[in-house]
Amino acid sequence: MNKLAMTKGSGNIFADLGFDGEEAQNLQLRSQTMMAVEHWYRASGLTQAKAAQALGLTQPRLNQLLKGKISEFSLDALVNMATRAGMRVGLTIKPVATVKVARARSTAAPKKPTSSKTGQTRRAA
Protein backbone atom coordinates (compact mmCIF):
# COMPACT_ATOMS: atom_id res chain seq x y z
CA MET A 1 0.00 0.00 0.00
CA ASN A 2 1.41 3.37 -1.05
CA LYS A 3 1.33 6.30 1.33
CA LEU A 4 0.64 9.78 0.06
CA ALA A 5 3.01 12.52 1.09
CA MET A 6 1.27 15.74 2.04
CA THR A 7 2.83 19.16 1.82
CA LYS A 8 1.35 22.15 3.60
CA GLY A 9 0.35 24.88 1.15
CA SER A 10 1.70 28.41 1.29
CA GLY A 11 -1.72 30.04 1.27
CA ASN A 12 -1.30 31.05 -2.36
CA ILE A 13 -2.17 28.31 -4.83
CA PHE A 14 -0.33 30.11 -7.61
CA ALA A 15 2.92 30.13 -5.62
CA ASP A 16 2.37 26.45 -4.85
CA LEU A 17 1.98 25.80 -8.58
CA GLY A 18 5.41 27.33 -9.23
CA PHE A 19 4.67 30.91 -10.31
CA ASP A 20 7.26 33.44 -9.12
CA GLY A 21 6.34 35.58 -6.11
CA GLU A 22 5.22 38.71 -7.94
CA GLU A 23 3.11 36.88 -10.50
CA ALA A 24 1.61 34.59 -7.85
CA GLN A 25 0.49 37.61 -5.81
CA ASN A 26 -1.01 39.31 -8.85
CA LEU A 27 -2.82 36.14 -9.92
CA GLN A 28 -4.18 35.60 -6.44
CA LEU A 29 -5.58 39.16 -6.27
CA ARG A 30 -7.09 38.84 -9.75
CA SER A 31 -8.60 35.48 -8.87
CA GLN A 32 -10.17 36.80 -5.66
CA THR A 33 -11.61 39.82 -7.47
CA MET A 34 -12.97 37.69 -10.30
CA MET A 35 -14.69 35.41 -7.80
CA ALA A 36 -16.25 38.40 -6.03
CA VAL A 37 -17.60 39.79 -9.31
CA GLU A 38 -18.89 36.36 -10.30
CA HIS A 39 -20.60 36.01 -6.91
CA TRP A 40 -22.21 39.45 -7.41
CA TYR A 41 -23.47 38.38 -10.84
CA ARG A 42 -24.94 35.09 -9.60
CA ALA A 43 -26.67 36.84 -6.67
CA SER A 44 -27.96 39.71 -8.83
CA GLY A 45 -30.40 37.66 -10.87
CA LEU A 46 -29.53 39.81 -13.89
CA THR A 47 -29.03 38.48 -17.38
CA GLN A 48 -25.46 38.51 -18.63
CA ALA A 49 -26.33 41.40 -20.93
CA LYS A 50 -27.78 43.54 -18.08
CA ALA A 51 -24.98 42.62 -15.67
CA ALA A 52 -22.36 43.42 -18.30
CA GLN A 53 -23.98 46.81 -18.89
CA ALA A 54 -23.92 47.52 -15.13
CA LEU A 55 -20.23 46.58 -15.02
CA GLY A 56 -19.35 48.64 -18.10
CA LEU A 57 -18.56 45.56 -20.19
CA THR A 58 -19.86 43.73 -23.20
CA GLN A 59 -21.70 40.47 -22.63
CA PRO A 60 -18.92 38.39 -24.27
CA ARG A 61 -16.38 40.04 -21.95
CA LEU A 62 -18.48 39.16 -18.89
CA ASN A 63 -18.74 35.62 -20.22
CA GLN A 64 -14.92 35.41 -20.30
CA LEU A 65 -14.86 36.40 -16.63
CA LEU A 66 -17.52 33.83 -15.74
CA LYS A 67 -15.48 31.14 -17.51
CA GLY A 68 -12.44 32.04 -15.38
CA LYS A 69 -10.26 33.40 -18.18
CA ILE A 70 -7.92 35.12 -15.73
CA SER A 71 -5.30 36.00 -18.36
CA GLU A 72 -7.86 38.22 -20.11
CA PHE A 73 -8.22 40.63 -17.18
CA SER A 74 -5.85 43.04 -15.49
CA LEU A 75 -6.16 43.71 -11.79
CA ASP A 76 -7.02 47.32 -12.61
CA ALA A 77 -9.94 46.30 -14.86
CA LEU A 78 -11.24 43.87 -12.23
CA VAL A 79 -11.09 46.50 -9.48
CA ASN A 80 -13.11 48.84 -11.71
CA MET A 81 -15.73 46.11 -12.28
CA ALA A 82 -16.00 45.35 -8.58
CA THR A 83 -16.40 49.04 -7.80
CA ARG A 84 -19.17 49.38 -10.42
CA ALA A 85 -20.86 46.39 -8.77
CA GLY A 86 -20.99 48.38 -5.53
CA MET A 87 -18.11 46.66 -3.78
CA ARG A 88 -15.40 48.36 -1.78
CA VAL A 89 -12.05 46.96 -2.86
CA GLY A 90 -9.11 47.03 -0.46
CA LEU A 91 -5.55 45.81 -0.44
CA THR A 92 -3.75 44.66 2.67
CA ILE A 93 0.02 44.87 2.66
CA LYS A 94 2.01 43.07 5.35
CA PRO A 95 5.75 42.57 5.66
CA VAL A 96 6.93 39.00 5.19
CA ALA A 97 9.00 37.91 8.18
CA THR A 98 11.35 35.78 6.08
CA VAL A 99 12.26 38.56 3.62
CA LYS A 100 15.15 40.83 4.52
CA VAL A 101 15.54 44.13 2.75
CA ALA A 102 18.99 45.62 2.39
CA ARG A 103 19.31 49.37 2.80
CA ALA A 104 20.10 51.25 -0.37
CA ARG A 105 23.51 52.89 -0.28
CA SER A 106 24.20 56.12 -2.04
CA THR A 107 27.06 55.95 -4.53
CA ALA A 108 27.03 59.70 -5.21
CA ALA A 109 29.68 61.92 -3.65
CA PRO A 110 28.46 63.81 -0.58
CA LYS A 111 27.13 67.27 -1.35
CA LYS A 112 29.02 70.31 -0.12
CA PRO A 113 27.01 72.59 2.15
CA THR A 114 25.70 75.75 0.50
CA SER A 115 24.95 79.13 1.96
CA SER A 116 21.22 79.61 2.33
CA LYS A 117 21.47 83.28 1.31
CA THR A 118 23.62 83.06 -1.82
CA GLY A 119 23.51 79.43 -2.85
CA GLN A 120 27.31 79.50 -3.13
CA THR A 121 29.49 76.68 -1.85
CA ARG A 122 31.11 77.36 1.50
CA ARG A 123 34.83 76.94 1.86
CA ALA A 124 36.40 75.16 4.77
CA ALA A 125 38.39 77.50 7.07
C-alpha positions as CSV (number, residue, x, y, z in Angstrom):
1,M,0.0,0.0,0.0
2,N,1.4,3.4,-1.1
3,K,1.3,6.3,1.3
4,L,0.6,9.8,0.1
5,A,3.0,12.5,1.1
6,M,1.3,15.7,2.0
7,T,2.8,19.2,1.8
8,K,1.4,22.1,3.6
9,G,0.3,24.9,1.2
10,S,1.7,28.4,1.3
11,G,-1.7,30.0,1.3
12,N,-1.3,31.1,-2.4
13,I,-2.2,28.3,-4.8
14,F,-0.3,30.1,-7.6
15,A,2.9,30.1,-5.6
16,D,2.4,26.4,-4.9
17,L,2.0,25.8,-8.6
18,G,5.4,27.3,-9.2
19,F,4.7,30.9,-10.3
20,D,7.3,33.4,-9.1
21,G,6.3,35.6,-6.1
22,E,5.2,38.7,-7.9
23,E,3.1,36.9,-10.5
24,A,1.6,34.6,-7.8
25,Q,0.5,37.6,-5.8
26,N,-1.0,39.3,-8.8
27,L,-2.8,36.1,-9.9
28,Q,-4.2,35.6,-6.4
29,L,-5.6,39.2,-6.3
30,R,-7.1,38.8,-9.7
31,S,-8.6,35.5,-8.9
32,Q,-10.2,36.8,-5.7
33,T,-11.6,39.8,-7.5
34,M,-13.0,37.7,-10.3
35,M,-14.7,35.4,-7.8
36,A,-16.2,38.4,-6.0
37,V,-17.6,39.8,-9.3
38,E,-18.9,36.4,-10.3
39,H,-20.6,36.0,-6.9
40,W,-22.2,39.5,-7.4
41,Y,-23.5,38.4,-10.8
42,R,-24.9,35.1,-9.6
43,A,-26.7,36.8,-6.7
44,S,-28.0,39.7,-8.8
45,G,-30.4,37.7,-10.9
46,L,-29.5,39.8,-13.9
47,T,-29.0,38.5,-17.4
48,Q,-25.5,38.5,-18.6
49,A,-26.3,41.4,-20.9
50,K,-27.8,43.5,-18.1
51,A,-25.0,42.6,-15.7
52,A,-22.4,43.4,-18.3
53,Q,-24.0,46.8,-18.9
54,A,-23.9,47.5,-15.1
55,L,-20.2,46.6,-15.0
56,G,-19.3,48.6,-18.1
57,L,-18.6,45.6,-20.2
58,T,-19.9,43.7,-23.2
59,Q,-21.7,40.5,-22.6
60,P,-18.9,38.4,-24.3
61,R,-16.4,40.0,-22.0
62,L,-18.5,39.2,-18.9
63,N,-18.7,35.6,-20.2
64,Q,-14.9,35.4,-20.3
65,L,-14.9,36.4,-16.6
66,L,-17.5,33.8,-15.7
67,K,-15.5,31.1,-17.5
68,G,-12.4,32.0,-15.4
69,K,-10.3,33.4,-18.2
70,I,-7.9,35.1,-15.7
71,S,-5.3,36.0,-18.4
72,E,-7.9,38.2,-20.1
73,F,-8.2,40.6,-17.2
74,S,-5.9,43.0,-15.5
75,L,-6.2,43.7,-11.8
76,D,-7.0,47.3,-12.6
77,A,-9.9,46.3,-14.9
78,L,-11.2,43.9,-12.2
79,V,-11.1,46.5,-9.5
80,N,-13.1,48.8,-11.7
81,M,-15.7,46.1,-12.3
82,A,-16.0,45.3,-8.6
83,T,-16.4,49.0,-7.8
84,R,-19.2,49.4,-10.4
85,A,-20.9,46.4,-8.8
86,G,-21.0,48.4,-5.5
87,M,-18.1,46.7,-3.8
88,R,-15.4,48.4,-1.8
89,V,-12.1,47.0,-2.9
90,G,-9.1,47.0,-0.5
91,L,-5.5,45.8,-0.4
92,T,-3.7,44.7,2.7
93,I,0.0,44.9,2.7
94,K,2.0,43.1,5.3
95,P,5.8,42.6,5.7
96,V,6.9,39.0,5.2
97,A,9.0,37.9,8.2
98,T,11.3,35.8,6.1
99,V,12.3,38.6,3.6
100,K,15.1,40.8,4.5
101,V,15.5,44.1,2.7
102,A,19.0,45.6,2.4
103,R,19.3,49.4,2.8
104,A,20.1,51.3,-0.4
105,R,23.5,52.9,-0.3
106,S,24.2,56.1,-2.0
107,T,27.1,56.0,-4.5
108,A,27.0,59.7,-5.2
109,A,29.7,61.9,-3.7
110,P,28.5,63.8,-0.6
111,K,27.1,67.3,-1.4
112,K,29.0,70.3,-0.1
113,P,27.0,72.6,2.2
114,T,25.7,75.8,0.5
115,S,24.9,79.1,2.0
116,S,21.2,79.6,2.3
117,K,21.5,83.3,1.3
118,T,23.6,83.1,-1.8
119,G,23.5,79.4,-2.9
120,Q,27.3,79.5,-3.1
121,T,29.5,76.7,-1.9
122,R,31.1,77.4,1.5
123,R,34.8,76.9,1.9
124,A,36.4,75.2,4.8
125,A,38.4,77.5,7.1
